[in-house]
């Protein structure tokens, strides 16, 4: 059993960028998100001290726990992490998924 402190939304498979028939230019791809899945997440590492050519960036790694019965939903390669109050933490690629059999949970590393 997890104690939820947020939700994840998995990206749905898209058809890729569409071409505008009038101009022939590619239109930006839009990402569709699935239903919110309750999760417990924590920041493993997060710091905002990175600078490249004057641009600041944040390095972060999160561990996310969800109930194992939601495991069939992990066909996605990206997810959006939200706090319990609905605020967005970020959109991340899924690095690893580990099945924790003893507690019937999945640990997702992003």
Phi, psi and omega in degrees: 000130178261158172253101188295134171233016178177190180221152169245149173235126181269142178287139179270149180298128180252170180270008182086183181291141179263152179258129177288118184294334182286320185253336183084001178270150177288139176265149180300141179285135177257143181260128175262140183247145179280193181287148177295136177244122179300140181211165171242123183231157175210148177279123177277319179208133178203123174212151186246034185257008180280136178220128175229118180051041177085355179262128179273147176214162182246130172264131182212149172220132182234146169253131184235130177251133173227162177295143185295335181290350175269002186299330179294347181276353187272051174269002184269162176249355179224153175216159174249131181254129179235146175286169180297331180278002177096351179291142182276127174277317179163177178243126190224152169282146178278122182270313183208151174232124182238130179274122178260091188296322185298329182246004179055051179226163172246135174255121180253129177254126178233000000 
